[in-house]
Amino acid sequence: MTLIEQVQRLRVAAVAAHDQDKIKRRTGELAGQADHVETLINTVQRLSRGVAELRAAHAAFDSDFGSRAAQLAADLRMLAETLPSQDADTPSQALKAHVKAADGFMKGLRGSVEQAWIAERNREVPVINEDLVATLSKSGIDVEEIRIKIEKAHGVLNVLKNRDVPEPGDIARLAAALESLQACGKQITALVDPALARVITGALETNGTPLHSFTPEVLAGLSRLGILDRFWVRLR
C-alpha cells in the first residue's frame, strides 16, 4: 500500500469517526430533549387539572389559560412524535426555541396555580382544643369518635398542604375536612361547656381546681357526664 493510499484511508476513517461522534452527540441531545418534552407534557396536564379544580372553587384565572394549555400539550405531543425521526444535521435552534417558549408559559401557569391553591388552603381552620379531648378521654368520657374524626381531618389537611398543585377532588376534600373539624368543635362544646371544661382540666393539674368552681351547674354537668364520683375534696 502506497503512502498516498494510507493517508486516504486515514482521512476516510477520520471522517467516519467524526460523523459517528456527531451522530452520538445529536442522538444524546435529542434523547434529552425528548425526556424534557415528556416532562413538560405531564406538567401541563397536571397544571390543567389544577386549573379546573380551582375554577370549581371560583378561583380567578385568565379565560384563555385552558385553551392555551390544551394547545401547548397538543404541540408538545406532536413534537415528541417527530423527535425520533429528526436527522442528525437538522438545526436544533427551532427545537430549543419551542421548548423554551413552553417552559416560559409553564412557569407562569404554575405560579398562578400555586398562588390560587395556597389561598384556598389558607382558609381559616376551626380551632379544636385537642388537649381537652385528651383530658375528657382520661376522665372516662367517651370521645373516641370525635378524636378519630379530628385526626382524620388533620391528616387530610396535611396531605393537601404538601401538594403544590391540587388534584381532582382536592377542593371537596378540603371543604369536608374543615366542616368535620367545625362539627367536632360543636360536639365538644355541646358535650362540655367552657366552665365545665375548665373544672375538668384543672382537676387533673397538680393543684387541682378550687372548690368554689364547683357551682350547681358544674355539678349537674359532671353528673350528666357520669364522672361526678371521680372528684373529691382535698384540704390543705
Residue pairs with C-beta under 8 A, 6 or more apart in sequence:
22 88
23 88
26 88
27 88
29 92
30 83
30 84
30 86
33 83
33 92
33 95
33 96
33 99
34 80
34 83
34 84
36 99
37 76
37 79
37 80
37 83
37 99
37 102
38 80
40 76
40 99
40 102
40 103
40 106
41 73
41 76
41 77
41 80
43 106
43 110
44 69
44 72
44 73
44 76
44 102
44 106
44 109
45 73
46 165
47 69
47 106
47 109
47 110
47 113
47 165
48 66
48 69
48 70
48 73
49 165
49 166
49 167
49 168
50 113
50 117
50 165
50 166
50 167
51 61
51 65
51 66
51 69
51 109
51 113
52 66
52 168
53 166
53 167
53 168
53 169
53 170
53 171
54 61
54 113
54 116
54 117
54 120
54 166
54 171
55 61
56 171
57 120
57 171
59 116
59 119
59 120
60 116
61 112
61 116
62 112
65 109
65 112
68 105
69 109
72 102
72 105
72 106
75 98
75 102
76 102
79 95
79 98
83 95
86 95
110 165
113 165
113 166
114 164
114 165
117 163
117 164
117 165
117 166
120 166
120 171
120 174
121 160
121 161
121 174
123 174
123 178
125 157
125 178
125 181
126 178
126 181
126 182
126 184
126 185
127 185
128 150
128 181
128 184
128 185
128 188
129 188
129 197
130 150
131 201
132 188
132 192
132 197
132 200
132 201
133 143
133 146
133 147
133 150
133 188
134 147
135 200
135 201
135 204
136 143
136 188
136 191
136 192
136 200
137 143
137 144
137 147
138 204
139 200
139 204
139 225
139 227
139 230
140 226
140 227
140 230
141 191
141 192
141 225
141 226
141 227
143 188
143 191
146 184
146 187
146 188
149 180
149 183
149 184
150 180
150 181
150 184
152 177
152 180
153 177
153 178
153 180
153 181
153 184
154 177
154 181
156 173
156 174
156 176
156 177
157 174
157 177
157 178
160 166
160 170
160 173
160 174
160 177
163 170
191 225
192 200
192 221
192 225
193 221
195 215
195 217
195 218
196 217
196 218
196 221
196 222
198 209
198 213
199 209
199 213
199 214
199 218
199 222
200 222
200 227
202 208
202 209
202 213
203 209
203 231
208 234
211 233
214 231
219 228
222 228
222 231
